[in-house]
Amino acid sequence: MDDVRRTEVDGLRVTWRLIRHHIIAVIAVNYARDATPVVSFGPDHFPDLAQVRELFPELAKLWDEVRHEFWTSFIPPQPQPQS
């Protein structure tokens, strides 16, 4: 898989990747300390970020961080004008 990324929040690590048209596909969530699976998805269907938000709303902080990393990678912070 190309462009696989990992994001960690509160001891959880989500593995995700970008697919066509910049869609975030979630592959799995594991505990960061020992990689024990929390949830994983089969190769036939990796849900997008909106779908996992609906399926696992209790992981909102994790989904928020994935979204933040996604946007900062595509739209980096602009330099502030100097006064």
Secondary structure, DSSP 8 states (H G I E B T S, - for coil): --SEEEEEETTEEEEEEEEGGGEEEEEEEEETTT--EEEE--TT---BHHHHHHH-GGGHHHHHHHHHHHHHHHS--------
